[in-house]
């Protein structure tokens, strides 16, 4: 493979991966009154796929809290309960109801 061929492969791949190089903030544009589009929990990033989900939780994983629009892991019982929902998905239970998230990777 010559250098030109390598550049034709590497540059498009780099452009595709660049948006994922920055960590996604666990942030809601509505300042804690609605589920965020993405959350970080257990060293993984999860993306929202369904609000008001009817999926049943399988196992409690922990808690999160929201402070000025930033969602963070809590180490004691808190306002948001995180459940495992199968297929590596998680459910967030709180005042806005159940929201289903899938892992980014």
C-alpha positions as CSV (number, residue, x, y, z in Angstrom):
1,X,0.0,0.0,0.0
2,X,1.4,3.4,-0.9
3,X,1.3,6.5,1.2
4,X,-1.6,8.1,-0.8
5,X,-3.7,5.0,-0.2
6,X,-3.0,5.2,3.5
7,X,-4.1,8.8,3.7
8,X,-7.3,8.0,1.8
9,X,-8.1,5.5,4.6
10,X,-6.8,7.3,7.7
11,X,-8.2,10.8,7.1
12,X,-11.9,9.7,6.7
13,X,-11.5,7.4,9.7
14,X,-10.1,10.2,11.8
15,X,-12.9,12.5,10.8
16,X,-15.5,9.9,11.8
17,X,-13.9,9.3,15.2
18,X,-13.1,12.9,16.0
19,X,-16.5,13.7,17.5
20,X,-16.2,10.8,19.9
21,X,-12.7,11.9,21.1
22,X,-14.2,14.4,23.5
23,X,-16.1,13.0,26.5
24,X,-19.8,13.5,26.4
25,X,-21.0,15.6,29.3
26,X,-23.9,14.2,31.3
27,X,-25.9,17.4,30.9
28,X,-29.5,18.3,30.3
29,X,-30.4,21.5,28.6
30,X,-33.3,21.9,30.9
31,X,-31.2,22.0,34.1
32,X,-32.3,18.8,35.9
33,X,-36.0,18.9,34.9
34,X,-35.7,16.4,32.0
35,X,-33.6,13.4,31.3
36,X,-30.2,14.2,29.7
37,X,-29.4,13.0,26.1
38,X,-26.3,11.2,27.5
39,X,-25.1,10.1,30.9
40,X,-21.8,8.6,32.2
41,X,-22.3,5.8,34.7
42,X,-19.7,3.1,35.7
43,X,-17.0,4.4,33.3
44,X,-19.4,4.1,30.3
45,X,-21.3,6.6,28.3
46,X,-25.0,5.9,27.6
47,X,-27.2,7.6,25.1
48,X,-31.0,8.2,25.6
49,X,-33.1,6.0,23.4
50,X,-36.6,6.1,25.0
51,X,-38.3,8.4,27.5
52,X,-41.2,7.1,29.6
53,X,-40.0,3.5,28.9
54,X,-42.1,0.5,29.8
55,X,-39.0,-1.7,30.1
56,X,-38.9,-3.5,33.4
57,X,-35.8,-3.1,35.5
58,X,-33.7,-6.2,36.4
59,X,-31.2,-5.1,39.0
60,X,-30.4,-1.9,40.9
61,X,-27.0,-0.6,40.0
62,X,-26.8,2.5,42.0
63,X,-27.8,6.2,42.2
64,X,-27.1,9.5,40.5
65,X,-27.8,13.1,41.3
66,X,-28.2,16.3,39.3
67,X,-26.5,19.5,40.3
68,X,-27.2,22.5,38.0
69,X,-27.7,20.4,34.9
70,X,-24.8,18.0,35.5
71,X,-25.6,14.4,36.3
72,X,-23.2,12.5,38.4
73,X,-22.8,9.2,40.2
74,X,-24.0,9.2,43.8
75,X,-22.6,6.9,46.5
76,X,-25.7,6.9,48.7
77,X,-29.4,6.8,48.0
78,X,-30.3,9.8,45.8
79,X,-32.9,11.4,43.6
80,X,-32.1,9.2,40.5
81,X,-32.0,5.4,40.7
82,X,-30.1,3.5,38.1
83,X,-31.2,0.0,37.1
84,X,-29.8,-2.6,34.7
85,X,-32.4,-3.2,31.9
86,X,-30.8,-6.1,29.9
87,X,-28.6,-5.9,26.7
88,X,-26.2,-3.6,28.6
89,X,-29.0,-0.9,28.7
90,X,-29.7,1.1,31.8
91,X,-32.9,2.7,33.1
92,X,-32.9,6.0,35.1
93,X,-35.9,6.3,37.5
94,X,-36.7,9.8,38.8
95,X,-39.4,12.5,38.9
96,X,-39.6,12.5,35.1
97,X,-40.3,8.7,35.1
98,X,-38.3,5.9,33.4
99,X,-35.7,6.7,30.7
100,X,-33.9,4.0,28.8
101,X,-30.3,4.4,27.7
102,X,-28.0,2.3,25.6
103,X,-24.2,2.2,25.8
104,X,-22.3,4.3,23.3
105,X,-19.8,1.6,22.3
